[in-house]
Amino acid sequence: EVLGWIELGKLEELYMRDQLFVQQKLGNAFAGYTELRPEFKPTYKLDVATGQYEQMGEKCRVPAWCDRILFRDSDRSRIDPLTYSRHE
């Protein structure tokens, strides 16, 4: 299912089920921190050389975003992220 969403560009579907996003929304992780919503395909399990995702093996780990950037600022106007992307 996850690979299908990635292939179809349905990143919103994937993000709504993202562990960090869900736990932040529930108040269980990184309270007061913000993350720009990734608008790029997940990087975990991606083979950079081929651009293909590794097959989900015995551990059943699915593609996900990794190396996230969270920031905390009481006055959001002081932070103006210029870009949030994956290396291509």
C-alpha positions in Angstrom: 0.0 0.0 0.0 2.8 2.5 1.0 4.7 1.8 -2.2 1.5 2.4 -4.2 1.0 5.8 -2.5 4.5 6.8 -3.3 4.3 5.7 -6.9 1.0 7.7 -7.3 2.4 10.7 -5.5 -0.1 10.4 -2.6 2.3 11.8 0.0 -0.5 13.2 2.0 -1.9 9.7 2.6 1.5 8.6 3.8 2.1 11.7 6.0 -1.2 11.3 7.8 0.1 7.8 8.9 3.7 9.0 9.6 4.8 8.0 13.1 6.3 11.3 14.1 3.4 13.3 12.8 0.9 11.1 14.6 2.8 11.1 17.9 3.2 14.9 17.8 -0.5 15.3 17.1 -1.3 13.1 20.1 1.1 15.2 22.2 3.5 12.3 22.9 6.6 13.7 21.1 8.4 17.0 20.6 5.7 19.2 22.1 6.1 22.8 20.9 8.2 21.8 17.9 7.2 22.3 14.2 8.2 20.6 11.1 7.5 21.6 7.5 5.4 19.0 5.8 7.7 17.0 3.6 6.7 17.4 -0.1 9.2 14.9 -1.3 9.2 11.2 -1.5 10.5 9.3 1.6 14.2 8.7 1.9 14.4 5.7 4.2 14.7 2.4 2.3 15.5 4.3 -1.0 18.4 3.0 -3.0 19.9 6.3 -4.2 21.8 4.6 -7.0 18.7 3.2 -8.7 16.0 5.5 -7.3 14.0 2.4 -6.3 12.9 1.4 -2.8 14.4 -1.7 -1.3 12.0 -4.6 -0.9 10.4 -4.8 2.5 12.1 -7.8 4.1 11.7 -9.8 7.2 11.5 -6.7 9.5 8.7 -5.2 7.3 10.1 -1.7 7.5 8.4 0.5 5.0 9.7 3.6 3.3 9.6 6.7 5.5 11.1 10.1 5.9 14.3 10.2 8.0 16.7 12.9 9.2 13.8 15.2 10.0 14.2 18.9 10.8 12.1 20.2 13.7 12.3 23.7 15.0 10.9 25.6 17.9 10.2 29.2 18.0 7.5 31.1 19.9 7.5 33.8 17.2 7.2 31.8 14.0 7.9 34.9 12.0 11.6 34.7 13.0 12.1 31.4 11.1 11.7 31.3 7.4 12.7 27.9 6.0 14.0 28.3 2.5 13.8 24.7 1.4 13.0 21.2 2.7 13.9 18.5 0.3 15.8 15.3 -0.2 19.1 15.0 -1.9 18.8 13.8 -5.5 
